[in-house]
Amino acid sequence: MSHPQFEQIASLGADLVKASIDDNDDTVSATERCLDILSSLEAASTTTNDNSCNMSIALLERTHIGQMLTKCNRAFKRHARTSDSNPNPWNAVLLKSQRLLSTWKEAA
């Protein structure tokens, strides 16, 4: 994996952490931003030929993206628990992040 890919994933991870802990009042835009970042992370970690995950242990160790996503999952759970919205938009974010994390665990 090339260095720009390391940088891209690390940058997306930092953006996701920032978006997940940001306590703004606009839940819809926050969830959409988190979903967009998660989709970008998913795209950056898959190969274009067969849609298989190419997440390596070296990439996980160097970027700390697994640790960042785990922290974000805790924040997403907290947002989902405290949200007054029905249906809860944080559930979709939480589901996508958990699915992405389990895919990475299987690949590594």
Secondary structure, DSSP 8 states (H G I E B T S, - for coil): --HHHHHHHHHHHHHHHHHHH---S-HHHHHHHHHHHHHHHHHHTB-TTT--B---HHHHHHH-HHHHHHHHHHHHHHHHHH---SS-THHHHHHHHHHHHHHHHHH-
